[in-house]
Amino acid sequence: MLTKAFPIDPRRCQVLGLAGTASLALGGETAGALPARELLAPSSVHAVLGLVGVYFGLVLLTAAWILLGTLVRGADPPTPRALVLVLVVWAAPLLIAPPLFSRDVYSYLAQGAMVDAHLDVYAHGPARLGGPLADEVAPLWRNTGAPYGPVFLAVAAALSGLTRGALSAGLLGMRCVALAGVALMTAALPRLARHSGADPAAALWLGALNPLVLLHLVAGAHNDAIMLGLLGAGLVAALGRRPVLGAVLVTLAALVKAPAALGLVAIVALSPRAGRRPVLTVLGTGAAAAATTVVATAVAGTGYGWTAALDTPVSAHNWALTSLLGRATRALLEGLGSDLAPWAVPVWHALGLAVTAVALGVIWWRLRRRPVYALGLSLATVAALGPAIRPWYALWGLFLIAAAAPDTLIRRRTAAVAGALALAVLPDGGPADTGRLVLAVCGGALAVVVLWQAHLAAQAPTALGRTA
């Protein structure tokens, strides 16, 4: 239906997607992850209209993305430069929107303020900081240490010093950091695609313009953006015969969030010396990574507490596969009166890690000649089988799968997953309830009606022409 609704061209896709992100930004003003003093009751008229508006915009944005995908796969696809322009246009309204789909950005700001105040961010949660900034952090995480590496915490601390605790300035600063990460991702994708024998335009469409990037990296300002940007830059450096620089950049990415450390395997595989001197390549990459870690940790001044913080507890209601299976097993054992019930969730988490390790070994053995694609599948596996998952975690693997997937079918399936996950979180980042789900469905249905009316309007001139 969508592909027949309009004479499709990049400009129409720009306008439709812009309408979507503008509606997202406008709805977020009353239904987003607002500062505590601005939160509205979910039943208030403004909050209701905001939630409907967010999902109205989300469906319009997704439709624009799908339409753009048909152009990318067509006979006269847009150039990578044209796609970057589309991304800029779509992202523009989200730059001034409140945080959407998560309150994590408030945790980032509080943790940065803790580092700036010389508090141990790994031993204590934001509650130790106290004050208005700590009050913005979701209650679940106020007494939890930071799970992030020293590079990100140094950035957050620097931002805290610049903004002096001003919330609006801090939110804008964090969004600028995320935008820098998205810019690095966008720059890396065409280069990685050409190396992998893939279409650069298709890589940009799936890896940079998909709704998850706009919703969670731009609107949500998640630090996954800077992790993926540094990871992509490191891989590009390795392709350019600069493996040491590549190892440094990938290590910096891992010192934002730990899963990026898998990129060091790809750096070894991409090194021009790997085929002849694998031992020297491994040693050189390891030395560069170790030196980067020592220097970055010393500069950040956070110490090595981040190594112990990797097991930061996850939400009791996390919907990761192993967590779901663990809770189901625990309920069954409790019903049977077994003393083993408390062990159910930890055992499933351990089993997930074991399966992940085996899967990674198989992936790298079978795809050792396609390291970028192998890394994408590896990160997707880590996200899917880990003890915690959020919709934006899918971007870890999607980013590189977009650049290196060997066929169109894999891209289509990955795109379908991204489209489904874009609908998975409410704009305030809170838990769903029946009433708000109904409102979200109403907003999406209204967008479908508008698109259908556009389809009918586009068909009317054709019908008149045939009659004449």
C-alpha positions in Angstrom: 0.0 0.0 0.0 2.7 2.5 1.0 4.7 2.0 -2.2 1.6 3.0 -4.2 0.5 5.9 -2.1 2.9 8.5 -3.5 5.1 9.0 -6.4 8.1 8.2 -4.2 11.2 10.4 -4.2 13.6 11.4 -1.5 12.0 14.8 -1.0 8.6 13.2 -0.2 10.3 10.8 2.2 12.0 13.8 3.9 8.7 15.6 4.4 6.9 12.5 5.7 9.7 11.6 8.1 10.0 15.2 9.2 6.3 15.3 10.0 6.8 12.1 12.0 9.8 13.4 14.1 8.1 16.8 14.5 5.0 15.0 16.0 7.3 12.9 18.2 9.0 16.0 19.5 5.7 17.9 20.1 4.1 14.9 21.8 7.2 14.4 23.9 6.7 17.9 25.4 3.9 16.4 27.6 4.4 12.6 27.4 8.2 12.3 27.2 10.8 11.5 30.0 10.4 14.9 31.4 12.2 16.4 34.5 10.3 15.5 37.7 9.0 19.0 38.2 7.4 18.9 34.7 5.8 15.4 34.8 2.1 15.3 34.2 -0.4 12.8 35.5 -0.8 10.1 32.8 -4.5 10.7 32.7 -4.2 14.5 32.1 -5.5 15.7 28.8 -2.1 17.0 27.7 -0.3 13.8 28.6 -3.0 11.8 26.7 -2.7 14.0 23.6 1.1 13.8 23.9 1.1 10.0 23.9 -1.2 9.8 21.0 1.0 12.3 19.1 4.2 10.4 19.8 2.8 7.2 18.3 1.2 9.0 15.5 4.6 10.4 14.6 6.4 7.1 15.2 4.2 5.4 12.6 4.7 8.3 10.1 8.5 8.0 10.6 8.5 4.3 10.1 6.4 4.6 7.0 8.8 7.2 5.6 11.7 4.9 6.4 10.0 2.0 4.6 9.3 4.2 1.6 12.9 5.3 1.5 14.0 1.7 1.6 12.1 1.0 -1.6 14.0 3.8 -3.2 17.3 2.4 -2.0 16.5 -1.0 -3.5 15.2 0.5 -6.7 16.8 1.1 -10.1 17.8 4.7 -9.3 18.8 4.7 -5.6 19.6 8.0 -3.8 23.3 8.7 -3.2 24.8 8.3 0.3 25.1 12.1 0.4 21.3 12.4 -0.2 20.6 9.9 2.5 22.7 11.8 5.0 20.7 14.9 4.2 17.5 13.0 4.9 18.9 11.9 8.3 19.7 15.5 9.2 16.2 16.6 8.3 14.6 13.8 10.2 16.7 14.4 13.3 16.3 18.1 13.5 13.1 18.3 15.5 14.4 15.8 18.0 17.4 18.0 18.9 15.2 20.3 20.9 12.8 17.7 22.2 12.8 16.5 25.8 14.4 13.1 26.4 12.2 10.3 25.0 11.8 6.6 25.7 14.2 6.5 28.6 15.4 8.4 31.7 19.0 7.0 31.3 20.3 10.5 30.3 19.5 11.7 33.8 21.6 8.9 35.3 24.5 9.9 32.9 24.3 13.5 34.2 24.2 12.4 37.9 27.1 10.0 37.4 29.1 12.8 35.7 28.4 15.1 38.6 29.6 12.4 41.0 32.9 12.0 39.2 33.3 15.8 39.1 32.7 15.8 42.9 35.3 13.1 43.4 32.7 10.5 44.6 33.2 6.8 43.8 30.7 6.3 41.0 31.2 2.6 41.0 30.8 2.0 44.7 27.8 4.3 45.1 24.6 5.3 43.2 23.4 8.8 42.5 21.6 8.9 45.8 25.0 9.5 47.4 25.2 12.7 45.3 21.8 13.9 46.5 20.1 17.1 45.3 17.8 17.8 42.4 19.9 15.9 39.8 19.8 12.7 41.8 16.1 13.1 42.1 15.7 12.9 38.3 17.2 9.4 38.2 14.8 6.5 38.1 14.3 5.0 41.6 15.6 1.6 40.5 19.0 3.1 39.7 19.5 5.6 42.5 21.5 3.3 44.7 23.2 1.4 41.8 26.8 2.0 40.8 27.6 3.0 37.2 28.1 0.2 34.7 30.0 2.4 32.3 33.7 2.7 31.5 36.0 5.6 32.4 35.9 7.2 29.0 32.2 7.9 29.1 32.3 9.0 32.7 35.2 11.4 31.9 33.0 12.9 29.2 30.0 13.1 31.6 32.2 14.7 34.3 33.6 17.3 31.8 30.0 18.1 30.8 29.0 18.5 34.4 31.8 21.0 35.0 30.8 23.0 31.9 27.1 23.1 32.8 27.5 23.5 36.6 24.5 21.3 37.2 22.1 23.1 35.0 19.7 20.4 33.9 18.6 21.9 30.5 22.2 22.6 29.5 23.3 19.1 30.6 20.5 17.4 28.6 21.5 19.4 25.5 25.2 18.6 26.1 24.5 14.8 26.4 22.4 15.0 23.2 25.4 16.7 21.4 27.7 13.8 22.6 25.2 11.3 21.2 25.0 13.3 17.9 28.8 13.1 17.6 28.5 9.3 17.9 25.8 9.2 15.3 27.9 11.3 13.0 30.8 8.9 13.4 28.5 5.9 12.7 27.2 7.7 9.5 30.7 8.4 8.3 31.9 4.8 8.9 29.0 2.9 7.3 29.7 3.6 3.6 33.4 2.7 4.1 32.7 -0.5 5.9 30.0 -1.4 3.3 32.4 -1.0 0.4 35.0 -3.1 2.2 32.4 -5.8 2.7 31.1 -5.7 -0.9 27.7 -4.2 0.2 25.8 -1.2 -1.1 26.7 2.0 0.9 23.3 3.5 0.4 21.6 0.3 1.8 24.0 0.4 4.7 23.1 3.9 5.6 19.4 3.3 5.2 19.5 0.4 7.6 22.3 1.4 9.9 21.8 5.2 10.4 18.3 6.1 9.3 16.3 3.4 11.0 13.9 4.5 13.7 15.9 3.0 16.6 18.8 5.4 15.9 16.5 8.4 15.8 14.4 7.4 18.8 17.1 6.1 21.2 20.4 7.5 20.1 19.2 11.0 19.1 16.0 11.5 21.1 17.1 9.3 24.0 20.8 10.5 24.0 22.0 7.0 24.9 25.8 6.5 25.3 25.5 3.6 22.9 25.9 6.2 20.2 29.4 7.2 21.1 30.3 3.6 21.7 29.2 2.6 18.2 30.7 5.7 16.6 34.2 5.0 18.1 33.8 1.3 17.2 33.0 2.2 13.6 35.9 4.7 13.4 38.3 2.1 14.8 37.3 -0.5 12.1 37.7 2.1 9.4 41.2 2.9 10.7 42.1 -0.7 10.6 40.9 -0.9 7.0 43.1 2.0 6.2 46.2 0.0 7.4 46.3 1.8 10.7 45.7 -1.1 13.1 47.2 0.6 16.1 44.9 3.6 15.8 42.1 1.2 15.2 42.9 -0.7 18.4 43.0 2.6 20.3 39.6 3.7 19.1 38.0 0.4 19.7 39.4 0.3 23.2 38.0 3.7 23.8 34.6 2.4 22.6 34.9 -0.5 25.1 35.7 2.0 27.8 32.3 3.5 27.1 30.4 0.2 27.2 32.2 -3.1 27.5 30.6 -5.1 24.6 32.7 -3.1 22.1 35.8 -4.9 23.3 34.8 -7.7 20.8 35.9 -5.2 18.1 39.5 -6.0 19.0 39.1 -9.4 17.4 38.0 -7.7 14.2 41.0 -5.3 14.4 43.3 -8.4 14.5 41.4 -10.0 11.6 41.5 -6.8 9.5 45.2 -6.0 10.1 47.2 -6.3 6.9 49.8 -8.4 8.9 47.3 -10.8 10.3 47.7 -13.4 7.5 51.5 -13.5 7.9 52.3 -12.7 11.5 49.2 -13.4 13.6 51.2 -13.5 16.8 52.7 -10.1 16.3 49.3 -8.7 15.3 47.7 -10.1 18.5 50.5 -8.8 20.6 50.4 -5.3 19.0 46.7 -5.0 19.3 46.8 -6.2 23.0 49.5 -3.7 23.8 47.7 -0.8 22.2 44.5 -1.8 24.1 46.3 -2.1 27.4 48.1 1.2 27.1 44.9 3.0 26.1 43.1 1.5 29.1 45.7 2.6 31.5 46.0 6.1 30.1 42.2 6.6 29.8 41.5 5.4 33.3 44.3 7.6 34.7 42.9 10.7 32.9 39.4 9.9 34.0 40.5 9.5 37.6 37.8 6.9 38.3 40.1 4.0 39.1 39.4 0.4 37.9 36.2 -0.1 39.7 34.5 -0.4 36.4 35.8 -4.0 36.1 33.7 -5.0 39.0 30.7 -2.9 37.9 30.2 -5.1 34.9 27.8 -7.3 36.9 25.6 -4.3 37.9 22.2 -5.8 38.7 19.4 -5.7 36.1 15.8 -4.8 36.6 13.7 -7.6 38.2 11.3 -7.2 35.3 13.8 -7.2 32.5 12.5 -9.0 29.4 15.8 -10.5 28.2 15.3 -14.1 27.0 17.3 -15.6 29.9 15.6 -13.4 32.4 12.1 -14.5 31.1 13.1 -18.1 31.2 14.6 -17.7 34.7 11.5 -16.1 36.1 9.3 -18.8 34.5 11.4 -21.5 36.0 11.5 -19.9 39.4 7.7 -19.6 39.4 7.4 -23.3 38.5 9.9 -24.3 41.3 8.1 -22.1 43.8 4.8 -23.8 42.9 6.4 -27.2 43.5 7.8 -26.0 46.8 11.4 -26.5 45.7 14.3 -24.8 47.6 16.0 -24.4 44.2 13.7 -21.6 43.1 16.1 -18.7 44.1 18.8 -20.2 41.8 16.6 -20.3 38.7 17.4 -16.8 37.4 21.2 -16.9 38.1 21.4 -20.3 36.5 19.6 -19.2 33.3 21.9 -16.1 33.2 25.0 -18.3 33.5 23.6 -20.6 30.8 23.0 -17.6 28.5 26.6 -16.6 28.9 27.8 -20.1 28.2 25.7 -20.3 25.1 26.9 -16.9 24.0 30.6 -18.0 24.3 30.0 -21.0 22.2 28.0 -19.0 19.6 30.8 -16.5 19.4 33.3 -19.2 18.7 31.2 -20.7 15.9 30.6 -17.2 14.4 34.2 -16.3 14.2 35.3 -19.7 13.0 32.8 -19.7 10.1 33.1 -16.0 9.2 36.7 -15.3 10.0 37.2 -14.0 6.4 34.3 -11.5 7.0 35.3 -9.9 10.3 32.9 -6.9 10.1 29.9 -9.2 9.6 31.2 -11.6 12.2 31.5 -8.7 14.7 27.9 -7.6 13.9 26.5 -11.1 14.5 28.6 -11.4 17.7 27.3 -8.2 19.2 23.7 -9.1 18.2 24.2 -12.4 20.1 25.6 -10.7 23.2 22.6 -8.4 23.2 20.0 -11.2 22.6 21.4 -13.7 25.2 22.7 -11.3 27.8 21.0 -10.9 31.2 19.6 -7.5 30.2 18.2 -6.1 27.0 16.7 -2.8 25.9 15.5 -1.9 22.3 18.6 0.2 21.6 20.9 -2.8 22.4 19.8 -4.2 19.1 21.8 -1.4 17.4 25.0 -3.0 18.6 24.8 -5.7 16.0 22.4 -3.9 13.6 25.0 -1.2 12.9 27.6 -3.6 11.5 25.1 -6.1 10.0 23.8 -3.1 8.0 27.3 -2.5 6.7 28.3 -6.1 5.9 25.2 -8.4 5.5 25.8 -10.6 2.5 22.3 -10.6 1.1 19.0 -8.6 1.0 17.0 -11.2 2.9 19.2 -10.7 6.0 18.7 -6.9 5.7 15.0 -7.2 5.4 14.7 -9.4 8.5 17.0 -7.1 10.5 14.9 -4.1 9.3 11.7 -5.9 10.5 13.2 -6.4 14.0 14.2 -2.8 14.1 10.7 -1.7 13.1 9.1 -3.9 15.8 11.5 -2.8 18.5 10.8 0.9 17.8 7.3 0.3 19.2 8.4 -1.4 22.3 8.9 1.4 24.8 6.6 4.2 25.9 7.9 7.8 25.5 8.4 8.4 29.2 10.4 5.2 29.6 8.0 3.9 32.2 6.2 0.5 32.4 3.2 0.0 30.2 -0.4 -0.3 31.4 -3.6 -1.1 29.5 -4.8 2.5 29.3 -1.6 3.9 27.8 -1.2 0.9 25.4 -4.7 1.7 24.1 -3.7 5.4 23.6 -0.5 4.3 21.8 -2.5 2.0 19.5 -4.9 4.9 18.8 -2.1 7.2 17.8 -0.6 4.6 15.5 -4.0 3.8 14.0 -4.6 7.5 13.3 -1.4 7.6 11.4 -2.4 4.6 9.3 -5.7 6.3 8.5 -3.9 9.4 7.4 -1.6 7.3 5.2 -4.5 5.5 3.7 -6.3 8.7 2.9 -3.1 9.9 1.2 -3.1 6.6 -0.8 -6.7 7.2 -1.9 -5.9 10.8 -2.9 -3.0 9.7 -4.9 -5.1 7.1 -6.7 -7.9 9.5 -7.5 -6.2 11.4 -10.4 -5.2 8.1 -12.0 -8.8 6.9 -11.9 -10.0 10.2 -13.3 -7.5 10.0 -16.1 -8.7 6.5 -17.1 -12.3 7.7 -17.1 -11.5 10.6 -19.4 
